């Protein structure tokens, strides 16, 4: 019973972590976005491409064999799926590129971190900034008002 309860608690902690919830929301939004892109391809782009190419991809197929029970290779649907994928990838790329450029435009420059080391004026070794004696050459360091810092 103890192992089962520990496993359930561990699973609950895993599910309730933020990144798992974010991933679940992403999958749901991605599914909705896929239906939009599929509609864009099926209802708008395929007919336009059909005007120029004279072909509606979704109806392309090859019958493998003879008779009513012969399997049909619907490669037109595959071409449509590939076009859907490429359009989805292009739109997601454009969205991510736009978000990154907006983020970079409004990103505040980070202040450089305060130095944590300085250079010993005697042996030129890098030492802790608050050191009063060099651990390498054992020279006593004078407070030189910031000189010798790197």
N, CA, C and O of each residue as an XYZ file, in Angstrom:
600
protein
N       0.825     -1.199      0.000
C       0.000      0.000      0.000
C       0.864      1.255      0.000
O       0.523      2.247     -0.645
N       2.003      1.215      0.734
C       2.876      2.374      0.827
C       3.513      2.735     -0.506
O       3.644      3.912     -0.843
N       3.916      1.696     -1.277
C       4.521      1.947     -2.587
C       3.511      2.552     -3.547
O       3.846      3.443     -4.329
N       2.275      2.070     -3.489
C       1.227      2.574     -4.377
C       0.923      4.029     -4.058
O       0.794      4.850     -4.966
N       0.807      4.354     -2.783
C       0.508      5.726     -2.383
C       1.665      6.652     -2.770
O       1.437      7.773     -3.224
N       2.907      6.185     -2.592
C       4.066      6.984     -2.990
C       4.101      7.207     -4.489
O       4.436      8.297     -4.952
N       3.755      6.176     -5.252
C       3.717      6.288     -6.711
C       2.649      7.282     -7.148
O       2.882      8.106     -8.032
N       1.462      7.200     -6.517
C       0.367      8.112     -6.864
C       0.749      9.545     -6.518
O       0.499     10.454     -7.309
N       1.349      9.762     -5.358
C       1.777     11.115     -4.981
C       2.845     11.642     -5.935
O       2.836     12.816     -6.306
N       3.758     10.767     -6.323
C       4.803     11.156     -7.274
C       4.196     11.530     -8.626
O       4.597     12.517     -9.242
N       3.227     10.732     -9.082
C       2.558     11.006    -10.344
C       1.776     12.315    -10.259
O       1.787     13.107    -11.201
N       1.094     12.544     -9.128
C       0.341     13.779     -8.957
C       1.273     14.994     -8.992
O       0.944     16.009     -9.605
N       2.421     14.894     -8.346
C       3.393     15.992     -8.366
C       3.910     16.236     -9.779
O       4.124     17.380    -10.181
N       4.111     15.148    -10.532
C       4.576     15.274    -11.914
C       3.534     15.984    -12.770
O       3.873     16.889    -13.532
N       2.276     15.586    -12.654
C       1.204     16.157    -13.468
C       0.974     17.620    -13.129
O       0.688     18.419    -14.021
N       1.091     17.979    -11.885
C       0.783     19.345    -11.470
C       1.943     20.310    -11.638
O       1.799     21.497    -11.348
N       3.087     19.828    -12.098
C       4.207     20.740    -12.370
C       3.823     21.654    -13.512
O       3.042     21.264    -14.380
N       4.349     22.845    -13.531
C       3.984     23.835    -14.535
C       4.280     23.409    -15.954
O       3.457     23.641    -16.839
N       5.434     22.787    -16.211
C       5.786     22.470    -17.588
C       4.870     21.412    -18.190
O       4.646     21.426    -19.400
N       4.335     20.498    -17.393
C       3.409     19.495    -17.911
C       2.086     20.158    -18.266
O       1.490     19.850    -19.298
N       1.629     21.062    -17.419
C       0.384     21.777    -17.701
C       0.551     22.662    -18.938
O      -0.352     22.747    -19.770
N       1.705     23.319    -19.057
C       1.973     24.145    -20.242
C       1.965     23.291    -21.500
O       1.441     23.704    -22.534
N       2.546     22.102    -21.410
C       2.575     21.206    -22.560
C       1.163     20.770    -22.937
O       0.841     20.688    -24.122
N       0.317     20.490    -21.948
C      -1.067     20.087    -22.226
C      -1.822     21.211    -22.922
O      -2.557     20.971    -23.879
N      -1.642     22.426    -22.447
C      -2.293     23.571    -23.099
C      -1.762     23.728    -24.521
O      -2.528     24.021    -25.439
N      -0.461     23.536    -24.708
C       0.126     23.636    -26.048
C      -0.438     22.603    -27.006
O      -0.679     22.900    -28.176
N      -0.650     21.388    -26.513
C      -1.217     20.338    -27.363
C      -2.646     20.699    -27.769
O      -3.025     20.513    -28.926
N      -3.432     21.206    -26.839
C      -4.820     21.574    -27.136
C      -4.862     22.730    -28.129
O      -5.614     22.686    -29.103
N      -4.063     23.757    -27.888
C      -4.026     24.899    -28.811
C      -3.475     24.452    -30.160
O      -3.951     24.905    -31.201
N      -2.486     23.577    -30.157
C      -1.935     23.064    -31.408
C      -2.968     22.304    -32.217
O      -2.994     22.417    -33.443
N      -3.821     21.530    -31.555
C      -4.888     20.815    -32.253
C      -5.867     21.776    -32.900
O      -6.288     21.570    -34.038
N      -6.228     22.826    -32.176
C      -7.131     23.827    -32.739
C      -6.453     24.558    -33.901
O      -7.086     24.830    -34.922
N      -5.190     24.867    -33.745
C      -4.450     25.559    -34.802
C      -4.336     24.678    -36.041
O      -4.415     25.175    -37.165
N      -4.153     23.383    -35.846
C      -4.062     22.462    -36.976
C      -5.349     22.453    -37.781
O      -5.307     22.402    -39.010
N      -6.497     22.501    -37.105
C      -7.757     22.522    -37.849
C      -7.902     23.807    -38.648
O      -8.474     23.790    -39.738
N      -7.398     24.914    -38.133
C      -7.437     26.180    -38.879
C      -6.561     26.086    -40.113
O      -6.975     26.491    -41.200
N      -5.352     25.555    -39.958
C      -4.444     25.439    -41.101
C      -4.986     24.442    -42.120
O      -4.855     24.665    -43.324
N      -5.590     23.353    -41.664
C      -6.186     22.385    -42.580
C      -7.300     23.035    -43.385
O      -7.405     22.812    -44.592
N      -8.127     23.830    -42.733
C      -9.189     24.544    -43.443
C      -8.602     25.540    -44.435
O      -9.094     25.660    -45.557
N      -7.549     26.258    -44.030
C      -6.895     27.193    -44.943
C      -6.406     26.464    -46.185
O      -6.585     26.951    -47.301
N      -5.800     25.317    -46.003
C      -5.287     24.556    -47.134
C      -6.419     23.981    -47.982
O      -6.420     24.134    -49.203
N      -7.379     23.320    -47.339
C      -8.451     22.643    -48.065
C      -9.401     23.618    -48.740
O      -9.770     23.423    -49.898
N      -9.798     24.659    -48.035
C     -10.838     25.549    -48.524
C     -10.332     26.732    -49.331
O     -11.081     27.304    -50.124
N      -9.064     27.112    -49.141
C      -8.569     28.308    -49.822
C      -7.405     28.001    -50.758
O      -7.471     28.305    -51.949
N      -6.332     27.398    -50.226
C      -5.127     27.230    -51.037
C      -5.257     26.160    -52.116
O      -4.815     26.369    -53.246
N      -5.858     25.014    -51.785
C      -5.983     23.948    -52.776
C      -6.800     24.393    -53.987
O      -6.390     24.118    -55.114
N      -7.952     25.076    -53.804
C      -8.666     25.566    -54.995
C      -7.857     26.577    -55.805
O      -7.911     26.572    -57.035
N      -7.104     27.445    -55.120
C      -6.273     28.422    -55.847
C      -5.184     27.699    -56.627
O      -4.931     28.023    -57.787
N      -4.534     26.717    -55.994
C      -3.518     25.939    -56.704
C      -4.153     25.143    -57.840
O      -3.519     24.911    -58.869
N      -5.401     24.728    -57.655
C      -6.111     24.019    -58.711
C      -6.351     24.884    -59.931
O      -6.361     24.381    -61.055
N      -6.543     26.177    -59.728
C      -6.719     27.098    -60.860
C      -5.451     27.145    -61.695
O      -5.504     27.068    -62.922
N      -4.313     27.272    -61.028
C      -3.044     27.399    -61.752
C      -2.529     26.055    -62.264
O      -1.971     25.977    -63.358
N      -2.712     25.015    -61.482
C      -2.204     23.707    -61.886
C      -3.264     22.829    -62.515
O      -2.945     21.805    -63.121
N      -4.520     23.216    -62.378
C      -5.598     22.434    -62.935
C      -5.861     21.146    -62.165
O      -6.546     20.259    -62.674
N      -5.325     21.022    -60.930
C      -5.453     19.779    -60.183
C      -5.904     20.062    -58.759
O      -5.380     20.953    -58.091
N      -6.883     19.288    -58.307
C      -7.247     19.280    -56.898
C      -6.546     18.065    -56.302
O      -6.890     16.930    -56.631
N      -5.572     18.292    -55.431
C      -4.737     17.204    -54.923
C      -5.533     16.129    -54.206
O      -5.184     14.951    -54.280
N      -6.600     16.513    -53.511
C      -7.316     15.546    -52.678
C      -7.973     14.432    -53.482
O      -8.265     13.369    -52.934
N      -8.208     14.652    -54.756
C      -8.876     13.614    -55.551
C      -7.878     12.695    -56.270
O      -8.298     11.751    -56.938
N      -6.587     12.947    -56.150
C      -5.592     12.117    -56.823
C      -5.478     10.761    -56.135
O      -5.277     10.686    -54.923
N      -5.608      9.694    -56.915
C      -5.493      8.348    -56.355
C      -5.164      7.360    -57.462
O      -5.327      7.643    -58.649
N      -4.698      6.198    -57.039
C      -4.393      5.112    -57.956
C      -5.052      3.858    -57.402
O      -4.899      3.541    -56.222
N      -5.781      3.146    -58.249
C      -6.415      1.903    -57.833
C      -5.411      0.778    -58.044
O      -4.899      0.585    -59.147
N      -5.137      0.040    -56.977
C      -4.155     -1.036    -57.030
C      -4.880     -2.364    -57.283
O      -5.337     -3.013    -56.343
N      -4.980     -2.749    -58.511
C      -5.665     -3.987    -58.857
C      -6.960     -3.686    -59.586
O      -7.218     -2.555    -59.997
N      -7.768     -4.726    -59.736
C      -9.037     -4.558    -60.439
C     -10.171     -5.041    -59.553
O      -9.950     -5.780    -58.594
N     -11.359     -4.631    -59.872
C     -12.530     -5.015    -59.108
C     -12.901     -3.957    -58.091
O     -12.168     -2.998    -57.851
N     -14.074     -4.170    -57.497
C     -14.581     -3.189    -56.540
C     -13.830     -3.215    -55.207
O     -13.778     -2.200    -54.513
N     -13.264     -4.331    -54.850
C     -12.568     -4.501    -53.567
C     -11.085     -4.144    -53.644
O     -10.375     -4.299    -52.650
N     -10.599     -3.675    -54.784
C      -9.178     -3.351    -54.949
C      -8.818     -2.158    -54.071
O      -9.579     -1.194    -53.994
N      -7.675     -2.213    -53.415
C      -7.260     -1.080    -52.577
C      -6.947      0.154    -53.420
O      -6.528      0.057    -54.573
N      -7.166      1.313    -52.808
C      -6.939      2.585    -53.489
C      -5.839      3.333    -52.752
O      -5.912      3.536    -51.540
N      -4.833      3.734    -53.489
C      -3.733      4.528    -52.941
C      -4.080      6.002    -53.168
O      -3.957      6.519    -54.278
N      -4.520      6.672    -52.086
C      -4.961      8.064    -52.181
C      -3.773      8.986    -51.906
O      -3.682      9.592    -50.839
N      -2.876      9.084    -52.868
C      -1.678      9.898    -52.660
C      -1.988     11.384    -52.682
O      -1.188     12.181    -52.191
N      -3.106     11.772    -53.228
C      -3.525     13.182    -53.199
C      -3.760     13.660    -51.779
O      -3.423     14.793    -51.433
N      -4.339     12.794    -50.956
C      -4.525     13.146    -49.538
C      -3.184     13.309    -48.839
O      -3.030     14.162    -47.965
N      -2.213     12.485    -49.229
C      -0.873     12.618    -48.653
C      -0.246     13.951    -49.049
O       0.355     14.632    -48.218
N      -0.390     14.324    -50.331
C       0.139     15.619    -50.789
C      -0.525     16.748    -50.007
O       0.144     17.701    -49.608
N      -1.827     16.649    -49.786
C      -2.544     17.657    -49.005
C      -2.012     17.711    -47.578
O      -1.845     18.798    -47.024
N      -1.744     16.552    -46.975
C      -1.201     16.516    -45.613
C       0.188     17.144    -45.557
O       0.510     17.851    -44.603
N       1.011     16.890    -46.574
C       2.350     17.494    -46.618
C       2.234     19.011    -46.744
O       2.964     19.749    -46.083
N       1.319     19.473    -47.592
C       1.115     20.925    -47.743
C       0.622     21.513    -46.422
O       1.075     22.584    -46.020
N      -0.304     20.824    -45.737
C      -0.767     21.279    -44.418
C       0.398     21.412    -43.444
O       0.504     22.401    -42.719
N       1.269     20.406    -43.435
C       2.429     20.440    -42.544
C       3.334     21.622    -42.862
O       3.758     22.343    -41.958
N       3.627     21.822    -44.134
C       4.523     22.919    -44.517
C       3.918     24.277    -44.176
O       4.619     25.172    -43.706
N       2.619     24.428    -44.412
C       1.962     25.690    -44.073
C       1.977     25.896    -42.567
O       2.257     26.998    -42.095
N       1.678     24.836    -41.801
C       1.707     24.939    -40.345
C       3.102     25.329    -39.860
O       3.246     26.212    -39.014
N       4.119     24.676    -40.392
C       5.501     24.985    -39.990
C       5.863     26.422    -40.346
O       6.513     27.109    -39.557
N       5.448     26.884    -41.528
C       5.738     28.258    -41.946
C       5.047     29.261    -41.036
O       5.663     30.238    -40.609
N       3.771     29.031    -40.735
C       3.036     29.964    -39.882
C       3.625     29.981    -38.479
O       3.787     31.054    -37.898
N       3.948     28.816    -37.920
C       4.546     28.770    -36.579
C       5.906     29.470    -36.583
O       6.234     30.193    -35.642
N       6.700     29.255    -37.640
C       7.992     29.930    -37.749
C       7.801     31.448    -37.749
O       8.517     32.166    -37.051
N       6.834     31.933    -38.534
C       6.589     33.381    -38.598
C       6.126     33.926    -37.254
O       6.544     35.009    -36.842
N       5.258     33.173    -36.564
C       4.787     33.618    -35.250
C       5.936     33.678    -34.254
O       6.081     34.667    -33.535
N       6.758     32.626    -34.204
C       7.890     32.593    -33.268
C       8.892     33.691    -33.602
O       9.429     34.339    -32.703
N       9.144     33.902    -34.891
C      10.079     34.955    -35.301
C       9.557     36.325    -34.875
O      10.326     37.159    -34.397
N       8.251     36.566    -35.046
C       7.658     37.839    -34.636
C       7.723     38.013    -33.130
O       8.078     39.085    -32.639
N       7.381     36.962    -32.392
C       7.432     37.044    -30.923
C       8.855     37.312    -30.456
O       9.060     38.128    -29.557
N       9.842     36.645    -31.043
C      11.236     36.869    -30.652
C      11.688     38.286    -30.955
O      12.399     38.890    -30.151
N      11.287     38.834    -32.107
C      11.708     40.199    -32.440
C      11.055     41.215    -31.514
O      11.699     42.185    -31.113
N       9.774     41.006    -31.164
C       9.107     41.903    -30.219
C       9.756     41.779    -28.847
O       9.974     42.782    -28.166
N      10.063     40.557    -28.443
C      10.718     40.341    -27.148
C      12.080     41.036    -27.106
O      12.421     41.676    -26.111
N      12.852     40.911    -28.178
C      14.175     41.544    -28.217
C      14.071     43.060    -28.231
O      14.941     43.745    -27.694
N      13.014     43.594    -28.843
C      12.838     45.045    -28.909
C      12.569     45.623    -27.524
O      13.059     46.702    -27.194
N      11.792     44.907    -26.715
C      11.419     45.412    -25.399
C      12.287     44.878    -24.269
O      12.069     45.217    -23.106
N      13.263     44.052    -24.600
C      14.138     43.469    -23.579
C      15.065     44.537    -23.036
O      15.712     45.261    -23.793
N      15.122     44.626    -21.734
C      16.014     45.582    -21.091
C      17.411     44.984    -21.018
O      17.571     43.810    -20.682
N      18.421     45.787    -21.332
C      19.784     45.245    -21.245
C      20.119     44.903    -19.789
O      19.829     45.667    -18.869
N      20.724     43.755    -19.614
C      21.090     43.320    -18.272
C      22.353     44.041    -17.833
O      23.282     44.247    -18.614
N      22.358     44.421    -16.551
C      23.551     45.062    -16.010
C      24.607     43.991    -15.778
O      24.289     42.892    -15.323
N      25.862     44.305    -16.087
C      26.903     43.307    -15.854
C      27.040     43.033    -14.361
O      26.891     43.930    -13.530
N      27.320     41.802    -14.048
C      27.477     41.403    -12.647
C      28.728     42.048    -12.066
O      29.718     42.271    -12.764
N      28.659     42.338    -10.786
C      29.813     42.918    -10.105
C      30.956     41.903    -10.137
O      30.728     40.700    -10.008
N      32.184     42.391    -10.310
C      33.305     41.446    -10.377
C      33.490     40.725     -9.041
O      33.296     41.305     -7.973
N      33.862     39.468     -9.124
C      34.093     38.668     -7.919
C      35.577     38.351     -7.730
O      35.971     37.781     -6.713
N      36.393     38.723     -8.713
C      37.832     38.464     -8.617
C      38.612     39.709     -8.993
O      38.083     40.645     -9.592
N      39.885     39.694     -8.624
C      40.821     40.747     -9.021
C      42.156     40.094     -9.294
O      42.336     38.903     -9.038
N      43.095     40.868     -9.812
C      44.419     40.347    -10.151
C      45.412     40.826     -9.098
O      45.474     42.007     -8.758
N      46.180     39.873     -8.598
C      47.229     40.215     -7.627
C      48.248     41.111     -8.331
O      48.752     40.745     -9.393
N      48.559     42.275     -7.760
C      49.510     43.180     -8.415
C      50.951     42.648     -8.418
O      51.797     43.181     -9.136
N      51.237     41.619     -7.637
C      52.593     41.105     -7.551
C      52.820     39.908     -8.486
O      53.778     39.892     -9.260
N      51.924     38.897     -8.407
C      52.152     37.696     -9.222
C      51.180     37.585    -10.395
O      51.279     36.664    -11.206
N      50.248     38.524    -10.478
C      49.259     38.595    -11.567
C      48.308     37.392    -11.594
O      47.725     37.106    -12.640
N      48.139     36.695    -10.493
C      47.177     35.597    -10.389
C      45.798     36.171    -10.099
O      45.675     37.237     -9.495
N      44.776     35.468    -10.527
C      43.415     35.887    -10.244
C      43.033     35.380     -8.865
O      43.162     34.193     -8.564
N      42.553     36.315     -8.020
C      42.212     35.971     -6.645
C      40.850     36.566     -6.302
O      40.315     37.382     -7.053
N      40.291     36.155     -5.164
C      39.003     36.680     -4.709
C      39.119     38.170     -4.478
O      40.159     38.661     -4.041
N      38.046     38.891     -4.773
C      38.089     40.356     -4.712
C      38.282     40.872     -3.282
O      38.828     41.958     -3.089
N      37.847     40.116     -2.294
C      37.986     40.583     -0.914
C      39.220     40.012     -0.201
O      39.347     40.126      1.018
N      40.123     39.399     -0.968
C      41.335     38.817     -0.364
C      42.248     39.928      0.139
O      42.375     40.973     -0.498
N      42.887     39.694      1.293
C      43.854     40.644      1.836
C      45.277     40.115      1.693
O      46.246     40.845      1.902
N      45.394     38.827      1.332
C      46.689     38.220      1.082
C      46.528     37.283     -0.108
O      45.548     36.542     -0.179
N      47.467     37.306     -1.034
C      47.402     36.464     -2.228
C      47.687     35.016     -1.841
O      48.713     34.743     -1.218
N      46.797     34.073     -2.198
C      47.046     32.671     -1.858
C      48.153     32.045     -2.701
O      48.643     30.967     -2.364
N      48.550     32.693     -3.779
C      49.580     32.135     -4.651
C      50.990     32.587     -4.246
O      51.890     31.762     -4.087
N      51.172     33.912     -4.079
C      52.516     34.419     -3.746
C      52.615     34.872     -2.285
O      53.687     35.285     -1.843
N      51.536     34.801     -1.546
C      51.410     35.178     -0.129
C      51.742     36.639      0.137
O      52.040     37.009      1.272
N      51.693     37.464     -0.889
C      51.937     38.897     -0.681
C      50.735     39.508      0.017
O      49.589     39.134     -0.230
N      51.030     40.467      0.902
C      49.959     41.192      1.553
C      49.453     42.252      0.580
O      50.235     43.012      0.008
N      48.156     42.288      0.405
C      47.556     43.219     -0.550
C      47.092     44.458      0.182
O      46.431     44.380      1.217
N      47.447     45.599     -0.371
C      47.026     46.863      0.207
C      45.722     47.259     -0.459
O      45.495     46.915     -1.619
N      44.865     47.972      0.248
C      43.639     48.491     -0.357
C      44.061     49.663     -1.228
O      44.354     50.755     -0.740
N      44.085     49.403     -2.548
C      44.630     50.376     -3.484
C      43.541     51.152     -4.178
O      43.771     51.710     -5.251
N      42.363     51.203     -3.597
C      41.310     52.012     -4.178
C      40.824     51.499     -5.516
O      40.416     52.288     -6.369
N      40.861     50.193     -5.716
C      40.321     49.614     -6.941
C      41.361     49.261     -7.955
O      41.025     48.597     -8.936
N      42.645     49.667     -7.789
C      43.649     49.292     -8.790
C      44.005     47.832     -8.598
O      43.977     47.318     -7.479
N      44.329     47.186     -9.657
C      44.638     45.765     -9.630
C      43.411     44.903     -9.857
O      43.524     43.679     -9.928
N      42.246     45.511     -9.971
C      41.038     44.730    -10.244
C      40.947     44.472    -11.735
O      41.362     45.294    -12.551
N      40.392     43.304    -12.081
C      40.242     42.995    -13.500
C      38.884     43.376    -13.990
O      38.577     43.187    -15.167
